[in-house]
Amino acid sequence: MGWIYLILAGLLEVGWTLGLKHSNGFTELVPSIITAVLIFLSFLLFARVIQTIEIGTAYAIFTGLGTVGTVIAGIAAGESADWKKLLFLTVLVVGIIGLKLVSNDKPQEDKGKELA
C-alpha cells in the first residue's frame, strides 16, 4: 500500500505545484485553498509512506514524480520541450525506477508499540 500512497502523494505534488502558479502568490482565494488542501493531503500520504519505505528512497521518488509530472504539465501547457530537457527528464525517470528496484520495504510497526 505504501507504493500506491507514494504515487498518489507524487501526483498531488504536481497538483499543488500547479496550484501555486494559479494562486498568484496566494492572492487568489479558491486556487489558494485548493493548493493548501493538496499540500496537506500530499504530505499526509507521504508521512504514511515513510513508515514502510526507506525515507531516502521515498523522498527521492516523491519529489521525482512531482518534478516529472510538473515538467510534463508545463510542456502540455506550451513550455519548451527541446531534446535536452527530454533527455534529462528520461534520466530522472530511470533514476526513479532504479530506486524502486533497489528499495527495501520495511514492515509497518504496530501502532501500539512505543519507541524504545
All heavy atoms as an XYZ file, in Angstrom:
875
protein
N       0.822     -1.191      0.000
C       0.000      0.000      0.000
C       0.869      1.259      0.000
O       0.455      2.290     -0.495
C      -0.903     -0.037      1.239
C      -2.049      0.902      1.164
S      -3.174      0.412     -0.119
C      -4.545      1.409      0.256
N       2.085      1.149      0.556
C       2.980      2.297      0.616
C       3.312      2.861     -0.751
O       3.395      4.076     -0.931
N       3.499      1.968     -1.734
C       3.854      2.441     -3.078
C       2.676      3.148     -3.737
O       2.863      4.124     -4.472
C       4.373      1.285     -3.927
C       5.725      0.866     -3.462
C       6.021     -0.215     -2.680
C       6.956      1.552     -3.685
N       7.374     -0.243     -2.417
C       7.965      0.820     -3.019
C       7.305      2.699     -4.388
C       9.303      1.216     -3.040
C       8.635      3.093     -4.397
C       9.617      2.356     -3.736
N       1.481      2.691     -3.475
C       0.291      3.375     -4.006
C       0.183      4.763     -3.386
O      -0.047      5.758     -4.092
C      -0.979      2.542     -3.753
C      -0.926      1.249     -4.574
C      -2.239      3.348     -4.092
C      -1.997      0.244     -4.233
N       0.367      4.847     -2.069
C       0.343      6.146     -1.398
C       1.429      7.066     -1.943
O       1.229      8.270     -2.083
C       0.523      5.980      0.109
C      -0.675      5.476      0.862
C      -0.549      5.006      2.156
C      -1.943      5.457      0.296
C      -1.635      4.550      2.879
C      -3.041      4.986      1.001
C      -2.888      4.544      2.278
O      -3.962      4.085      2.979
N       2.597      6.493     -2.225
C       3.703      7.300     -2.738
C       3.370      7.883     -4.108
O       3.626      9.061     -4.373
C       4.985      6.470     -2.791
C       6.250      7.190     -3.231
C       6.529      8.412     -2.371
C       7.432      6.237     -3.185
N       2.796      7.080     -4.966
C       2.406      7.577     -6.295
C       1.332      8.652     -6.161
O       1.414      9.708     -6.813
C       1.943      6.413     -7.194
C       3.136      5.516     -7.534
C       1.269      6.933     -8.460
C       2.770      4.197     -8.167
N       0.354      8.417     -5.309
C      -0.697      9.423     -5.091
C      -0.116     10.715     -4.520
O      -0.493     11.817     -4.940
C      -1.787      8.879     -4.177
C      -2.682      7.791     -4.755
C      -3.603      7.240     -3.673
C      -3.479      8.319     -5.927
N       0.802     10.591     -3.570
C       1.434     11.778     -2.989
C       2.201     12.558     -4.054
O       2.149     13.796     -4.091
C       2.362     11.383     -1.848
N       2.891     11.845     -4.938
C       3.618     12.495     -6.032
C       2.682     13.201     -6.993
O       2.968     14.312     -7.454
N       1.556     12.579     -7.296
C       0.574     13.214     -8.184
C      -0.042     14.444     -7.523
O      -0.261     15.471     -8.184
C      -0.517     12.212     -8.568
C      -0.066     11.048     -9.450
C      -1.212     10.053     -9.644
C       0.459     11.540    -10.796
N      -0.305     14.345     -6.226
C      -0.818     15.515     -5.511
C       0.209     16.634     -5.483
O      -0.151     17.812     -5.524
C      -1.237     15.132     -4.092
C      -2.498     14.276     -3.985
C      -2.681     13.775     -2.552
C      -3.718     15.046     -4.447
N       1.488     16.270     -5.451
C       2.535     17.296     -5.505
C       2.467     18.059     -6.824
O       2.626     19.277     -6.849
C       3.922     16.686     -5.310
C       4.993     17.748     -5.274
C       6.394     17.222     -5.070
O       6.597     15.991     -5.032
O       7.292     18.054     -4.949
N       2.222     17.351     -7.902
C       2.054     18.025     -9.196
C       0.883     19.004     -9.112
O       0.982     20.156     -9.552
C       1.818     17.004    -10.338
C       1.505     17.718    -11.646
C       3.016     16.084    -10.497
N      -0.207     18.548     -8.503
C      -1.388     19.406     -8.372
C      -1.120     20.657     -7.576
O      -1.482     21.765     -7.984
N      -0.436     20.517     -6.421
C      -0.213     21.724     -5.621
C       0.846     22.616     -6.230
O       0.794     23.835     -6.067
C       0.010     21.437     -4.156
C       1.232     20.719     -3.682
C       1.307     19.429     -3.255
C       2.551     21.261     -3.499
N       2.580     19.131     -2.843
C       3.370     20.239     -2.976
C       3.119     22.515     -3.738
C       4.713     20.418     -2.693
C       4.468     22.696     -3.453
C       5.251     21.657     -2.934
N       1.781     22.036     -6.964
C       2.773     22.879     -7.640
C       2.100     23.741     -8.699
O       2.362     24.942     -8.806
C       3.872     22.009     -8.276
O       4.454     21.194     -7.266
C       4.933     22.849     -8.924
N       1.214     23.124     -9.473
C       0.469     23.898    -10.472
C      -0.454     24.901     -9.784
O      -0.642     26.024    -10.269
C      -0.328     22.956    -11.375
C       0.508     21.994    -12.223
C      -0.395     21.014    -12.962
C       1.378     22.761    -13.200
N      -1.007     24.498     -8.644
C      -1.868     25.398     -7.883
C      -1.130     26.635     -7.405
O      -1.701     27.733     -7.349
N       0.148     26.485     -7.063
C       0.936     27.644     -6.639
C       0.973     28.705     -7.737
O       0.874     29.902     -7.453
C       2.366     27.226     -6.283
C       2.567     26.512     -4.958
C       4.019     26.061     -4.818
C       2.183     27.408     -3.795
N       1.111     28.247     -8.959
C       1.154     29.201    -10.075
C      -0.185     29.917    -10.219
O      -0.234     31.130    -10.394
C       1.514     28.473    -11.365
C       1.575     29.383    -12.558
C       2.059     28.690    -13.795
C       2.139     29.692    -14.926
N       3.016     29.265    -15.988
N      -1.255     29.171    -10.111
C      -2.587     29.757    -10.309
C      -3.077     30.567     -9.111
O      -4.001     31.365     -9.247
C      -3.596     28.667    -10.672
C      -3.309     28.040    -11.989
N      -3.514     28.681    -13.181
C      -2.796     26.827    -12.305
C      -3.155     27.897    -14.186
N      -2.705     26.758    -13.665
N      -2.455     30.373     -7.958
C      -2.883     31.138     -6.779
C      -2.295     32.551     -6.768
O      -2.681     33.364     -5.929
C      -2.489     30.401     -5.497
O      -1.091     30.470     -5.294
N      -1.350     32.816     -7.682
C      -0.720     34.140     -7.771
C      -0.179     34.598     -6.417
O      -0.543     35.657     -5.902
C      -1.677     35.181     -8.338
C      -1.999     34.932     -9.790
O      -1.126     34.533    -10.561
N      -3.244     35.131    -10.170
N       0.696     33.768     -5.842
C       1.284     34.126     -4.555
C       0.275     34.111     -3.422
O       0.353     34.901     -2.492
N      -0.693     33.211     -3.517
C      -1.774     33.064     -2.532
C      -2.640     34.324     -2.431
O      -3.160     34.644     -1.375
C      -1.239     32.645     -1.156
C      -0.727     31.239     -1.127
C       0.632     30.984     -1.043
C      -1.598     30.165     -1.189
C       1.110     29.678     -1.017
C      -1.143     28.854     -1.161
C       0.218     28.619     -1.079
N      -2.802     35.017     -3.562
C      -3.693     36.188     -3.585
C      -5.059     35.852     -4.167
O      -5.994     36.638     -4.018
C      -3.073     37.342     -4.387
O      -2.833     36.909     -5.736
C      -1.759     37.800     -3.759
N      -5.182     34.707     -4.814
C      -6.460     34.251     -5.372
C      -7.035     33.220     -4.405
O      -6.403     32.197     -4.134
C      -6.260     33.627     -6.757
C      -5.646     34.559     -7.788
C      -6.614     35.629     -8.236
O      -7.840     35.390     -8.210
O      -6.143     36.718     -8.611
N      -8.224     33.465     -3.891
C      -8.778     32.659     -2.797
C      -8.973     31.187     -3.159
O      -8.435     30.301     -2.485
C     -10.104     33.258     -2.308
C     -10.763     32.508     -1.138
C      -9.854     32.524      0.077
C     -12.118     33.096     -0.825
N      -9.742     30.892     -4.186
C     -10.074     29.497     -4.492
C      -8.831     28.687     -4.863
O      -8.617     27.605     -4.287
C     -11.175     29.408     -5.576
C     -11.396     27.972     -6.013
C     -12.475     30.023     -5.067
N      -7.985     29.163     -5.783
C      -6.774     28.383     -6.061
C      -5.875     28.222     -4.836
O      -5.219     27.190     -4.674
C      -6.059     29.178     -7.153
C      -7.133     29.988     -7.802
C      -8.107     30.302     -6.705
N      -5.859     29.206     -3.955
C      -5.041     29.118     -2.742
C      -5.567     28.038     -1.808
O      -4.787     27.266     -1.233
C      -5.030     30.464     -2.004
O      -4.402     31.446     -2.791
N      -6.874     27.964     -1.652
C      -7.468     26.937     -0.796
C      -7.213     25.550     -1.378
O      -6.821     24.626     -0.654
C      -8.979     27.189     -0.606
C      -9.192     28.452      0.237
C      -9.661     25.980      0.043
C     -10.633     28.927      0.290
N      -7.427     25.408     -2.670
C      -7.186     24.115     -3.324
C      -5.716     23.713     -3.165
O      -5.405     22.558     -2.836
C      -7.592     24.165     -4.812
C      -9.113     24.306     -4.919
C      -7.093     22.933     -5.560
C      -9.615     24.618     -6.314
N      -4.820     24.657     -3.355
C      -3.385     24.384     -3.214
C      -3.051     23.942     -1.792
O      -2.334     22.958     -1.595
C      -2.562     25.634     -3.595
O      -2.855     25.976     -4.945
C      -1.077     25.384     -3.441
N      -3.579     24.632     -0.810
C      -3.317     24.285      0.593
C      -3.833     22.887      0.921
O      -3.154     22.109      1.610
C      -3.939     25.323      1.524
N      -5.009     22.549      0.425
C      -5.573     21.212      0.665
C      -4.698     20.147      0.003
O      -4.405     19.100      0.604
C      -7.037     21.130      0.168
C      -7.536     19.693      0.150
C      -7.939     22.005      1.034
N      -4.251     20.406     -1.220
C      -3.399     19.437     -1.921
C      -2.056     19.267     -1.219
O      -1.524     18.154     -1.134
C      -3.209     19.851     -3.379
C      -4.453     19.770     -4.259
C      -4.154     20.284     -5.663
C      -5.010     18.364     -4.303
N      -1.502     20.365     -0.708
C      -0.244     20.268      0.053
C      -0.453     19.384      1.278
O       0.337     18.475      1.549
C       0.258     21.670      0.470
C       0.762     22.435     -0.750
C       1.361     21.563      1.524
C       1.058     23.905     -0.478
N      -1.508     19.645      2.016
C      -1.789     18.865      3.223
C      -1.950     17.382      2.898
O      -1.346     16.519      3.546
C      -3.048     19.402      3.918
C      -3.465     18.569      5.090
C      -2.795     18.679      6.303
C      -4.507     17.656      4.982
C      -3.161     17.896      7.398
C      -4.878     16.876      6.068
C      -4.203     16.989      7.276
N      -2.763     17.066      1.879
C      -3.007     15.669      1.520
C      -1.732     14.990      1.024
O      -1.455     13.830      1.353
C      -4.110     15.571      0.469
C      -5.508     15.959      0.929
C      -6.475     15.964     -0.262
C      -5.999     15.041      2.031
N      -0.945     15.719      0.242
C       0.296     15.169     -0.285
C       1.239     14.781      0.843
O       1.790     13.679      0.871
C       0.952     16.204     -1.212
O       2.173     15.737     -1.708
N       1.410     15.673      1.814
C       2.316     15.376      2.921
C       1.725     14.375      3.905
O       2.468     13.615      4.533
C       2.764     16.662      3.611
C       3.851     17.360      2.833
C       3.546     18.399      1.977
C       5.164     16.945      2.935
C       4.544     19.021      1.242
C       6.167     17.556      2.207
C       5.860     18.605      1.352
N       0.423     14.329      4.032
C      -0.213     13.311      4.860
C       0.089     11.915      4.297
O       0.490     11.004      5.035
C      -1.724     13.537      4.929
C      -2.526     12.509      5.729
C      -2.200     12.627      7.213
C      -4.015     12.713      5.497
N      -0.082     11.759      2.997
C       0.238     10.479      2.366
C       1.726     10.165      2.488
O       2.108      9.025      2.772
C      -0.191     10.486      0.889
C      -1.681     10.411      0.628
C      -1.969     10.602     -0.858
C      -2.259      9.101      1.118
N       2.560     11.180      2.275
C       3.997     10.951      2.373
C       4.393     10.512      3.778
O       5.246      9.637      3.949
C       4.774     12.204      1.954
C       6.255     11.990      1.944
C       6.846     11.174      0.993
C       7.061     12.576      2.897
C       8.209     10.946      0.987
C       8.426     12.363      2.907
C       9.006     11.550      1.945
N       3.755     11.081      4.786
C       4.039     10.683      6.172
C       3.709      9.209      6.389
O       4.396      8.509      7.136
C       3.248     11.558      7.140
N       2.669      8.727      5.747
C       2.335      7.302      5.847
C       3.332      6.441      5.085
O       3.675      5.343      5.509
C       0.927      7.044      5.341
C      -0.125      7.618      6.257
C      -1.507      7.288      5.743
N      -2.483      7.829      6.660
C      -3.282      7.082      7.410
N      -3.222      5.780      7.335
N      -4.130      7.647      8.225
N       3.784      6.951      3.961
C       4.717      6.209      3.110
C       6.008      5.890      3.854
O       6.516      4.768      3.772
C       5.026      7.017      1.823
C       6.249      6.495      1.105
C       3.824      7.018      0.897
N       6.532      6.854      4.593
C       7.845      6.631      5.211
C       7.795      5.661      6.379
O       8.825      5.335      6.945
C       8.517      7.966      5.614
C       7.678      8.738      6.613
C       8.844      8.778      4.380
C       8.361      9.981      7.155
N       6.612      5.165      6.692
C       6.511      4.102      7.690
C       6.891      2.755      7.086
O       7.257      1.834      7.811
C       5.092      4.030      8.256
C       4.700      5.253      9.051
C       3.245      5.229      9.488
O       2.475      4.358      9.088
N       2.868      6.184     10.309
N       6.801      2.639      5.762
C       7.058      1.343      5.126
C       8.132      1.381      4.042
O       8.581      0.329      3.603
C       5.763      0.777      4.499
O       5.256      1.707      3.554
C       4.720      0.495      5.564
N       8.516      2.561      3.605
C       9.538      2.683      2.552
C      10.663      3.540      3.110
O      10.419      4.538      3.790
C       8.935      3.325      1.272
C       7.806      2.450      0.730
C      10.021      3.508      0.201
C       7.049      3.060     -0.423
N      11.902      3.154      2.820
C      13.056      3.915      3.297
C      12.878      5.390      2.957
O      12.501      5.737      1.839
C      14.337      3.397      2.650
C      14.665      1.967      3.005
C      15.811      1.426      2.172
O      16.048      1.926      1.053
O      16.465      0.489      2.650
N      13.180      6.267      3.909
C      12.895      7.689      3.733
C      13.664      8.298      2.554
O      13.120      9.113      1.812
C      13.131      8.499      5.034
C      12.546      9.896      4.878
C      14.599      8.517      5.413
C      12.360     10.633      6.175
N      14.914      7.926      2.367
C      15.692      8.471      1.253
C      15.089      8.091     -0.086
O      14.942      8.926     -0.984
N      14.735      6.834     -0.215
C      14.105      6.356     -1.441
C      12.745      7.009     -1.634
O      12.423      7.499     -2.717
C      13.947      4.825     -1.406
O      15.237      4.229     -1.302
C      13.249      4.302     -2.644
N      11.956      7.034     -0.565
C      10.612      7.603     -0.658
C      10.657      9.072     -1.047
O       9.903      9.514     -1.926
C       9.879      7.429      0.671
N      11.552      9.836     -0.423
C      11.611     11.267     -0.724
C      12.087     11.523     -2.145
O      11.555     12.384     -2.841
C      12.501     11.992      0.288
C      12.444     13.484      0.110
C      11.283     14.188      0.423
C      13.530     14.194     -0.387
C      11.216     15.552      0.254
C      13.469     15.558     -0.556
C      12.313     16.243     -0.238
O      12.244     17.595     -0.420
N      13.082     10.768     -2.583
C      13.584     10.940     -3.946
C      12.502     10.623     -4.968
O      12.336     11.339     -5.963
C      14.805     10.050     -4.175
N      11.745      9.574     -4.728
C      10.674      9.210     -5.654
C       9.535     10.221     -5.584
O       8.996     10.641     -6.603
C      10.201      7.771     -5.391
C      11.325      6.790     -5.770
C       8.926      7.457     -6.172
C      11.062      5.353     -5.415
N       9.176     10.635     -4.379
C       8.127     11.636     -4.181
C       8.439     12.917     -4.951
O       7.624     13.407     -5.733
C       7.996     11.901     -2.676
C       7.132     13.051     -2.279
C       5.761     13.008     -2.456
C       7.682     14.175     -1.684
C       4.960     14.061     -2.056
C       6.895     15.231     -1.276
C       5.526     15.183     -1.466
N       9.633     13.452     -4.741
C       9.994     14.689     -5.430
C      10.237     14.456     -6.920
O       9.939     15.321     -7.738
C      11.226     15.343     -4.791
O      12.312     14.418     -4.811
C      10.935     15.786     -3.372
N      10.766     13.284     -7.251
C      10.991     12.967     -8.665
C       9.694     12.880     -9.443
O       9.575     13.421    -10.547
N       8.696     12.201     -8.865
C       7.385     12.129     -9.523
C       6.777     13.519     -9.670
O       6.194     13.850    -10.702
C       6.434     11.231     -8.740
C       6.721      9.745     -8.759
C       5.786      9.009     -7.798
C       6.591      9.189    -10.161
N       6.930     14.332     -8.622
C       6.424     15.698     -8.694
C       7.120     16.498     -9.778
O       6.478     17.244    -10.531
N       8.422     16.329     -9.876
C       9.193     17.050    -10.889
C       8.812     16.608    -12.295
O       8.527     17.434    -13.163
C      10.705     16.833    -10.667
O      11.043     17.279     -9.357
C      11.520     17.563    -11.705
N       8.804     15.304    -12.514
C       8.452     14.775    -13.836
C       7.045     15.218    -14.231
O       6.816     15.706    -15.342
C       8.578     13.236    -13.865
C       7.969     12.653    -15.131
C      10.032     12.817    -13.740
N       6.096     15.063    -13.315
C       4.721     15.448    -13.608
C       4.569     16.926    -13.892
O       3.836     17.328    -14.803
N       5.273     17.757    -13.123
C       5.182     19.198    -13.327
C       5.812     19.613    -14.651
O       5.273     20.465    -15.362
C       5.835     19.946    -12.144
O       5.198     19.526    -10.927
C       5.691     21.439    -12.292
N       6.942     19.018    -14.996
C       7.575     19.328    -16.284
C       6.658     18.909    -17.437
O       6.465     19.668    -18.391
C       8.961     18.651    -16.406
C       9.500     18.753    -17.827
C       9.939     19.268    -15.415
N       6.070     17.718    -17.328
C       5.160     17.255    -18.382
C       3.947     18.179    -18.482
O       3.517     18.537    -19.587
C       4.750     15.790    -18.145
C       5.949     14.875    -18.387
C       3.581     15.389    -19.050
C       5.737     13.434    -17.971
N       3.408     18.591    -17.353
C       2.270     19.524    -17.371
C       2.675     20.853    -18.001
O       1.901     21.448    -18.761
C       1.743     19.735    -15.953
N       3.883     21.313    -17.686
C       4.375     22.552    -18.291
C       4.527     22.427    -19.797
O       4.157     23.344    -20.548
N       5.038     21.303    -20.246
C       5.174     21.069    -21.690
C       3.799     21.040    -22.346
O       3.586     21.629    -23.402
C       5.973     19.772    -21.966
C       7.439     19.963    -21.566
C       5.853     19.353    -23.430
C       8.256     18.687    -21.556
N       2.843     20.372    -21.688
C       1.476     20.313    -22.223
C       0.846     21.707    -22.295
O      -0.004     21.966    -23.160
C       0.619     19.389    -21.358
N       1.290     22.605    -21.405
C       0.752     23.968    -21.386
C       1.508     24.913    -22.317
O       1.215     26.098    -22.360
C       0.774     24.520    -19.967
N       2.512     24.383    -23.027
C       3.190     25.203    -24.023
C       4.637     25.558    -23.730
O       5.261     26.278    -24.507
N       5.188     25.072    -22.614
C       6.604     25.329    -22.347
C       7.456     24.526    -23.332
O       6.991     23.563    -23.937
C       6.954     24.954    -20.905
C       6.308     25.847    -19.879
C       6.666     25.459    -18.452
O       7.478     24.523    -18.257
O       6.135     26.096    -17.530
N       8.710     24.925    -23.467
C       9.588     24.268    -24.438
C       9.812     22.800    -24.077
O       9.788     22.420    -22.907
C      10.940     24.985    -24.499
O      11.655     24.780    -23.301
N      10.044     22.013    -25.107
C      10.305     20.577    -24.917
C      11.462     20.162    -25.813
O      11.341     19.261    -26.625
C       9.060     19.766    -25.232
N      12.615     20.841    -25.655
C      13.750     20.504    -26.502
C      14.349     19.162    -26.087
O      14.017     18.603    -25.046
C      14.793     21.623    -26.494
C      15.410     21.877    -25.123
O      15.148     21.097    -24.191
O      16.159     22.857    -24.992
N      15.237     18.645    -26.901
C      15.775     17.314    -26.680
C      16.558     17.219    -25.368
O      16.562     16.176    -24.717
C      16.621     16.854    -27.871
C      17.936     17.571    -28.040
C      18.177     18.709    -28.753
C      19.184     17.205    -27.434
N      19.490     19.073    -28.639
C      20.143     18.158    -27.844
C      19.596     16.175    -26.604
C      21.472     18.111    -27.450
C      20.927     16.116    -26.209
C      21.842     17.084    -26.638
N      17.209     18.322    -24.963
C      17.977     18.288    -23.711
C      17.051     18.126    -22.504
O      17.336     17.346    -21.593
C      18.827     19.551    -23.575
C      19.951     19.632    -24.608
C      20.722     20.911    -24.455
C      20.177     21.867    -25.491
N      20.851     23.145    -25.574
N      15.961     18.853    -22.500
C      15.008     18.737    -21.388
C      14.441     17.322    -21.337
O      14.336     16.722    -20.269
C      13.869     19.747    -21.554
C      12.885     19.733    -20.395
C      11.745     20.713    -20.599
C      12.139     22.105    -20.244
N      11.013     23.058    -20.250
N      14.087     16.778    -22.491
C      13.532     15.424    -22.545
C      14.569     14.379    -22.151
O      14.235     13.388    -21.493
C      12.958     15.145    -23.930
C      11.775     16.034    -24.341
C      11.358     15.734    -25.770
C      10.610     15.875    -23.383
N      15.822     14.604    -22.513
C      16.894     13.683    -22.131
C      17.027     13.619    -20.610
O      17.041     12.534    -20.016
C      18.224     14.107    -22.756
C      19.461     13.336    -22.255
C      19.420     11.893    -22.731
C      20.726     14.034    -22.704
N      17.106     14.767    -19.973
C      17.284     14.778    -18.523
C      16.027     14.330    -17.789
O      16.106     13.748    -16.700
C      17.763     16.142    -18.047
C      19.194     16.401    -18.445
C      19.511     17.392    -19.351
C      20.225     15.617    -17.942
C      20.820     17.610    -19.732
C      21.536     15.830    -18.313
C      21.846     16.829    -19.214
N      14.879     14.549    -18.368
C      13.646     14.024    -17.801
C      13.672     12.493    -17.843
O      13.288     11.832    -16.881
C      12.445     14.573    -18.570
C      11.076     14.402    -17.961
C      10.999     15.113    -16.619
C      10.013     14.944    -18.888
N      14.174     11.949    -18.932
C      14.316     10.493    -19.065
C      15.303      9.953    -18.034
O      15.051      8.913    -17.406
C      14.769     10.125    -20.491
O      13.812     10.632    -21.424
C      14.918      8.628    -20.669
N      16.412     10.645    -17.831
C      17.390     10.230    -16.821
C      16.737     10.212    -15.437
O      16.948      9.283    -14.649
C      18.625     11.159    -16.842
C      19.526     10.908    -15.638
C      19.400     10.991    -18.136
N      15.919     11.218    -15.152
C      15.221     11.275    -13.866
C      14.272     10.093    -13.700
O      14.236      9.458    -12.647
C      14.459     12.596    -13.752
C      13.736     12.870    -12.443
C      14.680     12.813    -11.262
C      13.054     14.219    -12.506
N      13.523      9.770    -14.744
C      12.591      8.636    -14.685
C      13.357      7.330    -14.473
O      12.952      6.493    -13.656
C      11.715      8.565    -15.957
C      10.929      7.267    -16.025
C      10.776      9.767    -16.019
N      14.471      7.156    -15.163
C      15.291      5.950    -14.984
C      15.792      5.876    -13.544
O      15.781      4.806    -12.923
C      16.455      5.918    -15.992
C      17.471      4.830    -15.652
C      15.927      5.721    -17.410
N      16.193      6.999    -12.972
C      16.624      7.031    -11.578
C      15.515      6.648    -10.623
O      15.736      5.915     -9.650
N      14.307      7.133    -10.879
C      13.157      6.787    -10.032
C      12.894      5.286    -10.090
O      12.698      4.635     -9.063
C      11.904      7.581    -10.463
C      12.073      9.066    -10.131
C      10.649      7.026     -9.809
C      11.015      9.954    -10.758
N      12.916      4.735    -11.288
C      12.693      3.296    -11.443
C      13.806      2.512    -10.743
O      13.547      1.528    -10.051
C      12.595      2.912    -12.940
C      11.322      3.515    -13.536
C      12.629      1.401    -13.125
C      11.253      3.449    -15.049
N      15.047      2.976    -10.887
C      16.167      2.313    -10.227
C      16.027      2.311     -8.714
O      16.273      1.298     -8.060
N      15.609      3.435     -8.150
C      15.407      3.492     -6.699
C      14.314      2.538     -6.249
O      14.425      1.901     -5.203
C      15.078      4.916     -6.270
C      16.266      5.867     -6.223
C      15.797      7.296     -6.005
C      17.233      5.455     -5.136
N      13.268      2.428     -7.040
C      12.190      1.481     -6.697
C      12.734      0.059     -6.695
O      12.430     -0.739     -5.805
C      11.036      1.628     -7.696
C      10.039      0.485     -7.747
C       9.307      0.250     -6.439
C       8.222     -0.790     -6.572
N       8.412     -1.967     -5.798
N      13.557     -0.261     -7.674
C      14.083     -1.623     -7.794
C      15.022     -2.009     -6.658
O      15.076     -3.176     -6.264
C      14.785     -1.800     -9.138
C      13.884     -1.721    -10.369
C      14.716     -1.774    -11.643
C      12.835     -2.819    -10.351
N      15.763     -1.047     -6.107
C      16.723     -1.380     -5.055
C      16.194     -1.078     -3.653
O      16.887     -1.280     -2.669
C      18.078     -0.644     -5.263
C      18.689     -1.029     -6.592
C      17.921      0.859     -5.133
N      14.960     -0.624     -3.552
C      14.387     -0.271     -2.260
C      14.105     -1.500     -1.422
O      13.676     -2.536     -1.912
C      13.089      0.508     -2.471
O      12.417      0.700     -1.255
N      14.327     -1.350     -0.124
C      13.966     -2.384      0.846
C      12.766     -1.892      1.625
O      12.901     -1.012      2.478
C      15.128     -2.664      1.811
C      16.295     -3.308      1.118
O      16.120     -4.133      0.240
N      17.489     -2.913      1.497
N      11.606     -2.444      1.343
C      10.422     -2.072      2.115
C      10.560     -2.650      3.509
O      11.083     -3.736      3.697
C       9.143     -2.627      1.463
C       8.850     -2.004      0.108
O       9.574     -1.083     -0.282
O       7.894     -2.451     -0.540
N      10.093     -1.898      4.476
C      10.122     -2.395      5.842
C       8.692     -2.564      6.323
O       7.811     -1.812      5.939
C      10.911     -1.452      6.748
C      10.416     -0.029      6.752
C      11.332      0.869      7.530
C      10.856      2.314      7.369
N      11.708      3.271      7.967
N       8.449     -3.555      7.152
C       7.080     -3.747      7.635
C       6.655     -2.586      8.506
O       7.475     -2.003      9.225
C       7.155     -5.042      8.433
C       8.588     -5.171      8.804
C       9.364     -4.510      7.704
N       5.370     -2.269      8.464
C       4.827     -1.204      9.304
C       4.787     -1.701     10.737
O       4.264     -2.773     11.013
C       3.451     -0.795      8.817
C       2.900      0.421      9.514
C       1.637      0.923      8.851
O       1.177      0.374      7.878
N       1.088      1.973      9.405
N       5.335     -0.895     11.637
C       5.365     -1.296     13.032
C       3.994     -1.138     13.647
O       3.190     -0.328     13.215
C       6.385     -0.448     13.786
C       7.800     -0.670     13.304
C       8.814      0.137     14.092
O       8.465      0.576     15.198
O       9.916      0.309     13.596
N       3.729     -1.954     14.669
C       2.459     -1.853     15.366
C       2.299     -0.456     15.940
O       3.223      0.088     16.533
C       2.381     -2.881     16.493
C       2.331     -4.303     15.961
O       1.949     -4.482     14.786
O       2.698     -5.227     16.717
N       1.128      0.087     15.788
C       0.886      1.438     16.285
C       0.846      1.479     17.802
O       1.041      2.514     18.398
C      -0.407      1.986     15.694
C      -0.282      2.197     14.206
C      -1.516      2.826     13.627
C      -1.305      2.993     12.130
N      -2.396      3.644     11.480
N       0.630      0.352     18.459
C       0.563      0.318     19.904
C       1.933      0.331     20.569
O       2.069      0.611     21.749
N       2.996      0.028     19.808
C       4.336     -0.019     20.392
C       4.891      1.388     20.534
O       4.731      2.227     19.669
C       5.282     -0.823     19.491
C       4.980     -2.302     19.487
C       6.023     -3.015     18.644
C       5.791     -4.489     18.601
N       6.773     -5.173     17.776
N       5.585      1.605     21.622
C       6.250      2.883     21.824
C       7.683      2.771     21.340
O       8.270      1.690     21.309
C       6.213      3.273     23.294
C       4.819      3.570     23.790
C       4.847      4.047     25.225
O       5.925      4.108     25.833
O       3.766      4.338     25.734
N       8.259      3.889     20.973
C       9.642      3.897     20.538
C      10.545      3.612     21.720
O      10.377      4.130     22.811
C      10.016      5.249     19.921
C       9.262      5.607     18.652
C       9.630      7.012     18.239
C       9.606      4.639     17.545
N      11.534      2.759     21.483
C      12.472      2.412     22.566
C      13.598      3.400     22.635
O      13.970      4.020     21.737
C      13.014      1.010     22.338
